[in-house]
Amino acid sequence: MTSADGATPSVAPSEGALSNRILLGLLLGALCGIAANLFLVPRVPEAVEAANRWVFVPVGQIFLRMLFMVVIPLVFSSLALGVASLGDLKRLGRIGARTMSFFVLVTACSVGIGLVLVNTMRPGEGLPQETREKLLETYRGEAASRIVTAEKAEFGPSLLVNIIPKNPVEAAVKGDMLGVIFFALLFGIGVTKLAPEKNALWMKLLEGLADVTVVIIGLALKIAPFGVFGLIFSVTSRFGFDILRQLLLFVVTVLLGLSILVFGVYPLLLKFLAKVNPWAFLRKVRPVMITAFSTSSSNATLPTTIEVSERDLGVPPQIAGFVLPLGATMNMNGTALFEGISCVFLAQVFGVHLSLGQQLFVILLAVLTAIGTAGVPGGSIPLLVLVLTSVGVPAEGIAVIIGVDRLLDMARTVPNVVGDATCAVYVAKKEGFTLKI
Ligand code: ASP
C-alpha cells in the first residue's frame, strides 16, 4: 500500500503502542468476560445480557463494520494495482501459479494433519449418547438455518462459471469476493495494456483509492482496543463453558492441529522453502494474529496483513497486493483442517464408518470448500454441511459443534491469515526480493 508519491499512510498496529493496546483490549475483554460469565451470569443474567446488547456488541460491531466497509475497495485496488505493477503477463503467470500451488498444497497438507489427529485421538468415540442428544436438541434451530444456507451452494461446473461475475458491481454488493477478485485481476491486466499516459493515470487512481482505504482503516484502528474488548467480552461472557467441557477432546484436537500449522508447518516452510528466519517472522506477524483472533475474519484482518507484510516483513507492495487479497479469500488452511477434523469427528459421533477412500475424498472436498469459504466469522459452517452430506454424515450433526464454533472460529482464523503472509514471503523470496526477516 504505497501511495503515488511514495508516502505510505500507515495503519496497522505496529509492534509498538497500538499493538500492545489491542492486546490489552483482548486480554482484559477475555478476563472480564470470563469473570462475568462465572460470577454475574448465574446471579444477574439480564444485566450482563443488557450490557452486551447495549454496549459491548455495538462497540465490537462498529469496529468490525469499519473494517468490512473497506474490504471491497481494498481488495479491488490492491489486487488491480498488484497485477498492473507486475507488468508483464509472463511474470504474473509465474507468480500466480506459485501462489495457487502453495495455497492448494498447504491447504491439502492441513486437512491431512487434521485427519491424522482425529483418527488418532478419536474425540467422537467417547462422547456420551445423552450429551449428543442434548446438543442436537439445544442447537437444532441454529443448525437448521445454516443448513438452509448450505443448500443454496452446490458442487459442479457452476462453481467455476460463477467465479466470473455477470456484473462486478453486483458481485461487490453481494460480497462475492471471488467475483470481485476475478474482475480486479482482469482490470489490472487491462491497465498494463494501455498506452503509457493512460496507464499512468489508472495507476495513480488505483494508488489513490488504496491510500484512501488506508486512511479509513487508520480511523477504525483508533477504536480497535475498545472494539476488540467488546468483541471478546460479548463472546466470553455468553460462552457456554459447559459445552467446552463436554467437547473438550474435540476442541483440543482442533487447537492442537492449528498450533501444528502455526508453530510447525509454517516455520518449516519459511525456513526451508523461503530461507528466512521463521521466529522473526512469527514475532513480526503478532499484530496480524491478534487482529485475526479478535475479529474471526480473514477479510477484516486483510488491511493489517498487508500493512505488516509490507512494512515489517519487507514484502514488496506488488507481491503483497497480489498474494494477500487472494489469500484472504482462497487460502484457508485453518478452516480446511477444522473441516476435516469436524467431519470425521461427527462421523465418529454418529457411528458412520468413513473408509480411507472417503477420507481422501474429504481432503479434496475440504480443499475446495476452504477456497469457497467467505473470510467472515463462521463463513465455513455452510460449506462444512456440504462436506458432511457428501460423505453420508448427517448434516444436522453440526448442531453438536456449533456451541464451540465461536471459539474455534477465532482460533482457525489465525492460521488462515498467517498462512497468507507465509505465502507472500515465499513468493517474494522466489522472485528474488530481499526481505526484512
Ligand atoms: N472465520 C474464518 C476466516 O475468516 C472462516 C471460517 O473458517 O469460518 O478466515
Residues whose N, C-alpha, C, O or C-beta is under 5 A from the ligand:
A	BS01	LIG	S296 S297 S298 N299 T335 A374 G375 V376 P377 G378 G379 S380 I381 D409 T413 N416
